[in-house]
Amino acid sequence: MEPISLDQRSKKGWIIVHSCALCQKTCSNKAAPDDDLSVLLEEGGK
Protein backbone atom coordinates (compact mmCIF):
# COMPACT_ATOMS: atom_id res chain seq x y z
CA MET A 1 0.00 0.00 0.00
CA GLU A 2 1.27 3.42 -0.96
CA PRO A 3 -0.13 6.78 0.16
CA ILE A 4 -1.61 8.57 -2.85
CA SER A 5 -3.44 11.55 -1.37
CA LEU A 6 -4.62 13.42 1.70
CA ASP A 7 -8.15 14.50 2.44
CA GLN A 8 -9.40 16.71 5.25
CA ARG A 9 -12.78 15.94 6.74
CA SER A 10 -14.35 18.29 9.24
CA LYS A 11 -15.17 15.68 11.89
CA LYS A 12 -12.36 13.16 11.32
CA GLY A 13 -9.40 15.41 10.56
CA TRP A 14 -6.77 14.35 8.03
CA ILE A 15 -7.40 11.14 6.08
CA ILE A 16 -4.61 9.32 4.21
CA VAL A 17 -5.76 7.55 1.05
CA HIS A 18 -3.69 4.49 0.14
CA SER A 19 -3.60 2.45 -3.07
CA CYS A 20 -2.48 -1.18 -3.39
CA ALA A 21 0.47 -1.54 -5.79
CA LEU A 22 -0.81 -4.93 -7.00
CA CYS A 23 -4.58 -4.61 -7.38
CA GLN A 24 -5.08 -0.79 -7.26
CA LYS A 25 -7.67 -1.09 -4.46
CA THR A 26 -7.89 2.11 -2.39
CA CYS A 27 -8.57 2.51 1.31
CA SER A 28 -8.66 5.43 3.73
CA ASN A 29 -7.13 5.72 7.20
CA LYS A 30 -7.24 8.51 9.73
CA ALA A 31 -3.86 10.19 10.18
CA ALA A 32 -2.30 9.80 13.62
CA PRO A 33 -1.40 12.93 15.58
CA ASP A 34 2.31 12.13 15.19
CA ASP A 35 2.17 11.57 11.39
CA ASP A 36 4.33 14.01 9.44
CA LEU A 37 1.83 15.30 6.87
CA SER A 38 4.49 17.30 5.01
CA VAL A 39 6.26 14.03 4.11
CA LEU A 40 2.97 12.51 2.99
CA LEU A 41 2.27 15.53 0.77
CA GLU A 42 5.70 15.18 -0.87
CA GLU A 43 5.26 11.41 -1.40
CA GLY A 44 1.75 11.87 -2.82
CA GLY A 45 3.11 14.23 -5.46
CA LYS A 46 5.42 11.62 -6.97
PQR file with spaces between the fields and no chain letter, atoms N, CA, C, O and H, PARSE charges and radii, in Angstrom:
ATOM       1  N    MET     1       0.842   -1.174    0.000 -0.4000 1.5000
ATOM       2  CA   MET     1       0.000    0.000    0.000 -0.0000 2.0000
ATOM       3  C    MET     1       0.889    1.239    0.000  0.5500 1.7000
ATOM       4  O    MET     1       1.855    1.338    0.757 -0.5500 1.4000
ATOM       5  N    GLU     2       0.537    2.168   -0.860 -0.4000 1.5000
ATOM       6  CA   GLU     2       1.275    3.416   -0.965 -0.0000 2.0000
ATOM       7  C    GLU     2       0.315    4.583   -0.756  0.5500 1.7000
ATOM       8  O    GLU     2      -0.800    4.565   -1.279 -0.5500 1.4000
ATOM       9  H    GLU     2      -0.247    2.087   -1.475  0.4000 1.0000
ATOM      10  N    PRO     3       0.736    5.602    0.005 -0.5600 1.5000
ATOM      11  CA   PRO     3      -0.129    6.780    0.159  0.2800 2.0000
ATOM      12  C    PRO     3      -0.213    7.532   -1.164  0.5500 1.7000
ATOM      13  O    PRO     3       0.805    7.803   -1.801 -0.5500 1.4000
ATOM      14  N    ILE     4      -1.444    7.869   -1.573 -0.4000 1.5000
ATOM      15  CA   ILE     4      -1.609    8.571   -2.850 -0.0000 2.0000
ATOM      16  C    ILE     4      -2.182    9.970   -2.679  0.5500 1.7000
ATOM      17  O    ILE     4      -1.992   10.826   -3.543 -0.5500 1.4000
ATOM      18  H    ILE     4      -2.271    7.649   -1.056  0.4000 1.0000
ATOM      19  N    SER     5      -2.891   10.214   -1.559 -0.4000 1.5000
ATOM      20  CA   SER     5      -3.444   11.546   -1.372 -0.0000 2.0000
ATOM      21  C    SER     5      -3.847   11.765    0.084  0.5500 1.7000
ATOM      22  O    SER     5      -3.913   10.832    0.885 -0.5500 1.4000
ATOM      23  H    SER     5      -3.046    9.518   -0.858  0.4000 1.0000
ATOM      24  N    LEU     6      -4.111   13.019    0.389 -0.4000 1.5000
ATOM      25  CA   LEU     6      -4.622   13.415    1.698 -0.0000 2.0000
ATOM      26  C    LEU     6      -5.968   14.083    1.506  0.5500 1.7000
ATOM      27  O    LEU     6      -6.204   14.763    0.507 -0.5500 1.4000
ATOM      28  H    LEU     6      -4.057   13.777   -0.262  0.4000 1.0000
ATOM      29  N    ASP     7      -6.837   13.884    2.466 -0.4000 1.5000
ATOM      30  CA   ASP     7      -8.150   14.499    2.440 -0.0000 2.0000
ATOM      31  C    ASP     7      -8.420   15.034    3.840  0.5500 1.7000
ATOM      32  O    ASP     7      -8.053   14.396    4.826 -0.5500 1.4000
ATOM      33  H    ASP     7      -6.645   13.332    3.277  0.4000 1.0000
ATOM      34  N    GLN     8      -9.052   16.186    3.936 -0.4000 1.5000
ATOM      35  CA   GLN     8      -9.401   16.712    5.253 -0.0000 2.0000
ATOM      36  C    GLN     8     -10.904   16.690    5.403  0.5500 1.7000
ATOM      37  O    GLN     8     -11.634   17.268    4.598 -0.5500 1.4000
ATOM      38  H    GLN     8      -9.350   16.704    3.134  0.4000 1.0000
ATOM      39  N    ARG     9     -11.355   16.017    6.440 -0.4000 1.5000
ATOM      40  CA   ARG     9     -12.780   15.937    6.737 -0.0000 2.0000
ATOM      41  C    ARG     9     -13.035   16.649    8.053  0.5500 1.7000
ATOM      42  O    ARG     9     -12.266   16.513    9.005 -0.5500 1.4000
ATOM      43  H    ARG     9     -10.762   15.548    7.094  0.4000 1.0000
ATOM      44  N    SER    10     -14.111   17.402    8.101 -0.4000 1.5000
ATOM      45  CA   SER    10     -14.354   18.291    9.244 -0.0000 2.0000
ATOM      46  C    SER    10     -14.430   17.547   10.581  0.5500 1.7000
ATOM      47  O    SER    10     -13.940   18.058   11.587 -0.5500 1.4000
ATOM      48  H    SER    10     -14.736   17.513    7.328  0.4000 1.0000
ATOM      49  N    LYS    11     -15.016   16.384   10.616 -0.4000 1.5000
ATOM      50  CA   LYS    11     -15.171   15.685   11.890 -0.0000 2.0000
ATOM      51  C    LYS    11     -14.057   14.680   12.162  0.5500 1.7000
ATOM      52  O    LYS    11     -13.815   14.341   13.321 -0.5500 1.4000
ATOM      53  H    LYS    11     -15.414   15.968    9.798  0.4000 1.0000
ATOM      54  N    LYS    12     -13.376   14.196   11.133 -0.4000 1.5000
ATOM      55  CA   LYS    12     -12.358   13.164   11.321 -0.0000 2.0000
ATOM      56  C    LYS    12     -10.944   13.691   11.226  0.5500 1.7000
ATOM      57  O    LYS    12     -10.014   12.990   11.623 -0.5500 1.4000
ATOM      58  H    LYS    12     -13.573   14.472   10.192  0.4000 1.0000
ATOM      59  N    GLY    13     -10.744   14.869   10.729 -0.4000 1.5000
ATOM      60  CA   GLY    13      -9.398   15.410   10.555 -0.0000 2.0000
ATOM      61  C    GLY    13      -8.786   14.940    9.246  0.5500 1.7000
ATOM      62  O    GLY    13      -9.491   14.754    8.254 -0.5500 1.4000
ATOM      63  H    GLY    13     -11.500   15.438   10.407  0.4000 1.0000
ATOM      64  N    TRP    14      -7.470   14.749    9.246 -0.4000 1.5000
ATOM      65  CA   TRP    14      -6.767   14.354    8.027 -0.0000 2.0000
ATOM      66  C    TRP    14      -6.931   12.859    7.768  0.5500 1.7000
ATOM      67  O    TRP    14      -6.787   12.039    8.676 -0.5500 1.4000
ATOM      68  H    TRP    14      -6.898   14.900   10.052  0.4000 1.0000
ATOM      69  N    ILE    15      -7.232   12.519    6.520 -0.4000 1.5000
ATOM      70  CA   ILE    15      -7.404   11.139    6.082 -0.0000 2.0000
ATOM      71  C    ILE    15      -6.343   10.858    5.023  0.5500 1.7000
ATOM      72  O    ILE    15      -6.179   11.627    4.076 -0.5500 1.4000
ATOM      73  H    ILE    15      -7.349   13.184    5.783  0.4000 1.0000
ATOM      74  N    ILE    16      -5.622    9.745    5.193 -0.4000 1.5000
ATOM      75  CA   ILE    16      -4.614    9.322    4.215 -0.0000 2.0000
ATOM      76  C    ILE    16      -5.249    8.269    3.320  0.5500 1.7000
ATOM      77  O    ILE    16      -5.760    7.261    3.807 -0.5500 1.4000
ATOM      78  H    ILE    16      -5.755    9.121    5.963  0.4000 1.0000
ATOM      79  N    VAL    17      -5.217    8.499    2.019 -0.4000 1.5000
ATOM      80  CA   VAL    17      -5.762    7.548    1.051 -0.0000 2.0000
ATOM      81  C    VAL    17      -4.593    6.735    0.499  0.5500 1.7000
ATOM      82  O    VAL    17      -3.614    7.284   -0.005 -0.5500 1.4000
ATOM      83  H    VAL    17      -4.802    9.318    1.623  0.4000 1.0000
ATOM      84  N    HIS    18      -4.722    5.410    0.608 -0.4000 1.5000
ATOM      85  CA   HIS    18      -3.692    4.487    0.137 -0.0000 2.0000
ATOM      86  C    HIS    18      -4.202    3.707   -1.065  0.5500 1.7000
ATOM      87  O    HIS    18      -5.404    3.493   -1.218 -0.5500 1.4000
ATOM      88  H    HIS    18      -5.517    4.963    1.017  0.4000 1.0000
ATOM      89  N    SER    19      -3.271    3.284   -1.917 -0.4000 1.5000
ATOM      90  CA   SER    19      -3.602    2.446   -3.067 -0.0000 2.0000
ATOM      91  C    SER    19      -2.688    1.222   -3.061  0.5500 1.7000
ATOM      92  O    SER    19      -1.486    1.343   -2.822 -0.5500 1.4000
ATOM      93  H    SER    19      -2.294    3.458   -1.793  0.4000 1.0000
ATOM      94  N    CYS    20      -3.251    0.056   -3.321 -0.4000 1.5000
ATOM      95  CA   CYS    20      -2.478   -1.179   -3.392 -0.0000 2.0000
ATOM      96  C    CYS    20      -1.680   -1.193   -4.699  0.5500 1.7000
ATOM      97  O    CYS    20      -2.225   -0.922   -5.769 -0.5500 1.4000
ATOM      98  H    CYS    20      -4.227   -0.042   -3.515  0.4000 1.0000
ATOM      99  N    ALA    21      -0.388   -1.509   -4.603 -0.4000 1.5000
ATOM     100  CA   ALA    21       0.472   -1.538   -5.785 -0.0000 2.0000
ATOM     101  C    ALA    21       0.131   -2.714   -6.709  0.5500 1.7000
ATOM     102  O    ALA    21       0.440   -2.664   -7.899 -0.5500 1.4000
ATOM     103  H    ALA    21       0.055   -1.729   -3.734  0.4000 1.0000
ATOM     104  N    LEU    22      -0.493   -3.757   -6.188 -0.4000 1.5000
ATOM     105  CA   LEU    22      -0.809   -4.933   -6.999 -0.0000 2.0000
ATOM     106  C    LEU    22      -2.188   -4.864   -7.651  0.5500 1.7000
ATOM     107  O    LEU    22      -2.326   -5.091   -8.853 -0.5500 1.4000
ATOM     108  H    LEU    22      -0.744   -3.797   -5.220  0.4000 1.0000
ATOM     109  N    CYS    23      -3.209   -4.547   -6.846 -0.4000 1.5000
ATOM     110  CA   CYS    23      -4.580   -4.608   -7.381 -0.0000 2.0000
ATOM     111  C    CYS    23      -5.240   -3.248   -7.557  0.5500 1.7000
ATOM     112  O    CYS    23      -6.355   -3.173   -8.072 -0.5500 1.4000
ATOM     113  H    CYS    23      -3.096   -4.362   -5.870  0.4000 1.0000
ATOM     114  N    GLN    24      -4.575   -2.165   -7.140 -0.4000 1.5000
ATOM     115  CA   GLN    24      -5.078   -0.792   -7.261 -0.0000 2.0000
ATOM     116  C    GLN    24      -6.280   -0.487   -6.373  0.5500 1.7000
ATOM     117  O    GLN    24      -6.926    0.546   -6.552 -0.5500 1.4000
ATOM     118  H    GLN    24      -3.669   -2.226   -6.722  0.4000 1.0000
ATOM     119  N    LYS    25      -6.593   -1.368   -5.414 -0.4000 1.5000
ATOM     120  CA   LYS    25      -7.666   -1.093   -4.463 -0.0000 2.0000
ATOM     121  C    LYS    25      -7.244    0.087   -3.591  0.5500 1.7000
ATOM     122  O    LYS    25      -6.073    0.204   -3.228 -0.5500 1.4000
ATOM     123  H    LYS    25      -6.068   -2.206   -5.269  0.4000 1.0000
ATOM     124  N    THR    26      -8.193    0.962   -3.255 -0.4000 1.5000
ATOM     125  CA   THR    26      -7.888    2.107   -2.394 -0.0000 2.0000
ATOM     126  C    THR    26      -8.590    1.944   -1.056  0.5500 1.7000
ATOM     127  O    THR    26      -9.663    1.349   -0.966 -0.5500 1.4000
ATOM     128  H    THR    26      -9.144    0.867   -3.550  0.4000 1.0000
ATOM     129  N    CYS    27      -7.960    2.487   -0.017 -0.4000 1.5000
ATOM     130  CA   CYS    27      -8.568    2.509    1.307 -0.0000 2.0000
ATOM     131  C    CYS    27      -8.147    3.796    1.998  0.5500 1.7000
ATOM     132  O    CYS    27      -7.153    4.421    1.625 -0.5500 1.4000
ATOM     133  H    CYS    27      -7.088    2.971   -0.091  0.4000 1.0000
ATOM     134  N    SER    28      -8.912    4.181    3.005 -0.4000 1.5000
ATOM     135  CA   SER    28      -8.661    5.425    3.734 -0.0000 2.0000
ATOM     136  C    SER    28      -8.396    5.120    5.194  0.5500 1.7000
ATOM     137  O    SER    28      -9.035    4.249    5.784 -0.5500 1.4000
ATOM     138  H    SER    28      -9.719    3.673    3.307  0.4000 1.0000
ATOM     139  N    ASN    29      -7.447    5.843    5.773 -0.4000 1.5000
ATOM     140  CA   ASN    29      -7.130    5.718    7.196 -0.0000 2.0000
ATOM     141  C    ASN    29      -6.951    7.101    7.788  0.5500 1.7000
ATOM     142  O    ASN    29      -6.415    8.006    7.148 -0.5500 1.4000
ATOM     143  H    ASN    29      -6.928    6.550    5.294  0.4000 1.0000
ATOM     144  N    LYS    30      -7.411    7.248    9.022 -0.4000 1.5000
ATOM     145  CA   LYS    30      -7.239    8.511    9.731 -0.0000 2.0000
ATOM     146  C    LYS    30      -5.765    8.696   10.078  0.5500 1.7000
ATOM     147  O    LYS    30      -5.111    7.764   10.545 -0.5500 1.4000
ATOM     148  H    LYS    30      -7.846    6.513    9.542  0.4000 1.0000
ATOM     149  N    ALA    31      -5.251    9.886    9.853 -0.4000 1.5000
ATOM     150  CA   ALA    31      -3.863   10.186   10.183 -0.0000 2.0000
ATOM     151  C    ALA    31      -3.702   10.268   11.699  0.5500 1.7000
ATOM     152  O    ALA    31      -4.563   10.804   12.397 -0.5500 1.4000
ATOM     153  H    ALA    31      -5.782   10.644    9.474  0.4000 1.0000
ATOM     154  N    ALA    32      -2.610    9.739   12.191 -0.4000 1.5000
ATOM     155  CA   ALA    32      -2.304    9.799   13.620 -0.0000 2.0000
ATOM     156  C    ALA    32      -1.761   11.187   13.954  0.5500 1.7000
ATOM     157  O    ALA    32      -1.219   11.867   13.082 -0.5500 1.4000
ATOM     158  H    ALA    32      -1.910    9.303   11.624  0.4000 1.0000
ATOM     159  N    PRO    33      -1.901   11.606   15.195 -0.5600 1.5000
ATOM     160  CA   PRO    33      -1.397   12.929   15.582  0.2800 2.0000
ATOM     161  C    PRO    33       0.099   13.105   15.344  0.5500 1.7000
ATOM     162  O    PRO    33       0.558   14.226   15.126 -0.5500 1.4000
ATOM     163  N    ASP    34       0.865   12.019   15.382 -0.4000 1.5000
ATOM     164  CA   ASP    34       2.313   12.129   15.192 -0.0000 2.0000
ATOM     165  C    ASP    34       2.751   11.887   13.746  0.5500 1.7000
ATOM     166  O    ASP    34       3.952   11.857   13.476 -0.5500 1.4000
ATOM     167  H    ASP    34       0.493   11.108   15.559  0.4000 1.0000
ATOM     168  N    ASP    35       1.810   11.714   12.806 -0.4000 1.5000
ATOM     169  CA   ASP    35       2.166   11.570   11.387 -0.0000 2.0000
ATOM     170  C    ASP    35       2.698   12.896   10.850  0.5500 1.7000
ATOM     171  O    ASP    35       2.157   13.960   11.151 -0.5500 1.4000
ATOM     172  H    ASP    35       0.835   11.739   13.025  0.4000 1.0000
ATOM     173  N    ASP    36       3.750   12.822   10.062 -0.4000 1.5000
ATOM     174  CA   ASP    36       4.332   14.012    9.444 -0.0000 2.0000
ATOM     175  C    ASP    36       3.639   14.229    8.094  0.5500 1.7000
ATOM     176  O    ASP    36       4.011   13.619    7.091 -0.5500 1.4000
ATOM     177  H    ASP    36       4.189   11.958    9.817  0.4000 1.0000
ATOM     178  N    LEU    37       2.637   15.097    8.082 -0.4000 1.5000
ATOM     179  CA   LEU    37       1.834   15.302    6.871 -0.0000 2.0000
ATOM     180  C    LEU    37       2.640   15.933    5.744  0.5500 1.7000
ATOM     181  O    LEU    37       2.320   15.723    4.574 -0.5500 1.4000
ATOM     182  H    LEU    37       2.335   15.593    8.897  0.4000 1.0000
ATOM     183  N    SER    38       3.674   16.699    6.066 -0.4000 1.5000
ATOM     184  CA   SER    38       4.486   17.301    5.005 -0.0000 2.0000
ATOM     185  C    SER    38       5.195   16.219    4.189  0.5500 1.7000
ATOM     186  O    SER    38       5.344   16.367    2.976 -0.5500 1.4000
ATOM     187  H    SER    38       3.934   16.870    7.017  0.4000 1.0000
ATOM     188  N    VAL    39       5.629   15.145    4.828 -0.4000 1.5000
ATOM     189  CA   VAL    39       6.264   14.029    4.114 -0.0000 2.0000
ATOM     190  C    VAL    39       5.224   13.327    3.247  0.5500 1.7000
ATOM     191  O    VAL    39       5.516   12.939    2.116 -0.5500 1.4000
ATOM     192  H    VAL    39       5.508   15.025    5.813  0.4000 1.0000
ATOM     193  N    LEU    40       4.030   13.166    3.765 -0.4000 1.5000
ATOM     194  CA   LEU    40       2.975   12.510    2.987 -0.0000 2.0000
ATOM     195  C    LEU    40       2.600   13.347    1.759  0.5500 1.7000
ATOM     196  O    LEU    40       2.337   12.795    0.691 -0.5500 1.4000
ATOM     197  H    LEU    40       3.793   13.482    4.683  0.4000 1.0000
ATOM     198  N    LEU    41       2.575   14.669    1.907 -0.4000 1.5000
ATOM     199  CA   LEU    41       2.274   15.530    0.768 -0.0000 2.0000
ATOM     200  C    LEU    41       3.346   15.402   -0.304  0.5500 1.7000
ATOM     201  O    LEU    41       3.025   15.372   -1.492 -0.5500 1.4000
ATOM     202  H    LEU    41       2.789   15.118    2.775  0.4000 1.0000
ATOM     203  N    GLU    42       4.611   15.327    0.092 -0.4000 1.5000
ATOM     204  CA   GLU    42       5.704   15.176   -0.869 -0.0000 2.0000
ATOM     205  C    GLU    42       5.616   13.823   -1.570  0.5500 1.7000
ATOM     206  O    GLU    42       5.800   13.750   -2.785 -0.5500 1.4000
ATOM     207  H    GLU    42       4.872   15.351    1.057  0.4000 1.0000
ATOM     208  N    GLU    43       5.339   12.755   -0.828 -0.4000 1.5000
ATOM     209  CA   GLU    43       5.259   11.411   -1.398 -0.0000 2.0000
ATOM     210  C    GLU    43       4.063   11.301   -2.350  0.5500 1.7000
ATOM     211  O    GLU    43       4.151   10.651   -3.391 -0.5500 1.4000
ATOM     212  H    GLU    43       5.189   12.815    0.159  0.4000 1.0000
ATOM     213  N    GLY    44       2.948   11.938   -1.987 -0.4000 1.5000
ATOM     214  CA   GLY    44       1.753   11.869   -2.821 -0.0000 2.0000
ATOM     215  C    GLY    44       1.926   12.576   -4.147  0.5500 1.7000
ATOM     216  O    GLY    44       1.200   12.290   -5.099 -0.5500 1.4000
ATOM     217  H    GLY    44       2.876   12.466   -1.141  0.4000 1.0000
ATOM     218  N    GLY    45       2.875   13.494   -4.226 -0.4000 1.5000
ATOM     219  CA   GLY    45       3.109   14.234   -5.457 -0.0000 2.0000
ATOM     220  C    GLY    45       3.984   13.512   -6.460  0.5500 1.7000
ATOM     221  O    GLY    45       4.171   13.993   -7.577 -0.5500 1.4000
ATOM     222  H    GLY    45       3.465   13.727   -3.453  0.4000 1.0000
ATOM     223  N    LYS    46       4.526   12.358   -6.077 -0.4000 1.5000
ATOM     224  CA   LYS    46       5.422   11.619   -6.971 -0.0000 2.0000
ATOM     225  C    LYS    46       4.674   10.747   -7.929  0.5500 1.7000
ATOM     226  O    LYS    46       5.287   10.061   -8.747 -0.5500 1.4000
ATOM     227  H    LYS    46       4.374   11.967   -5.170  0.4000 1.0000
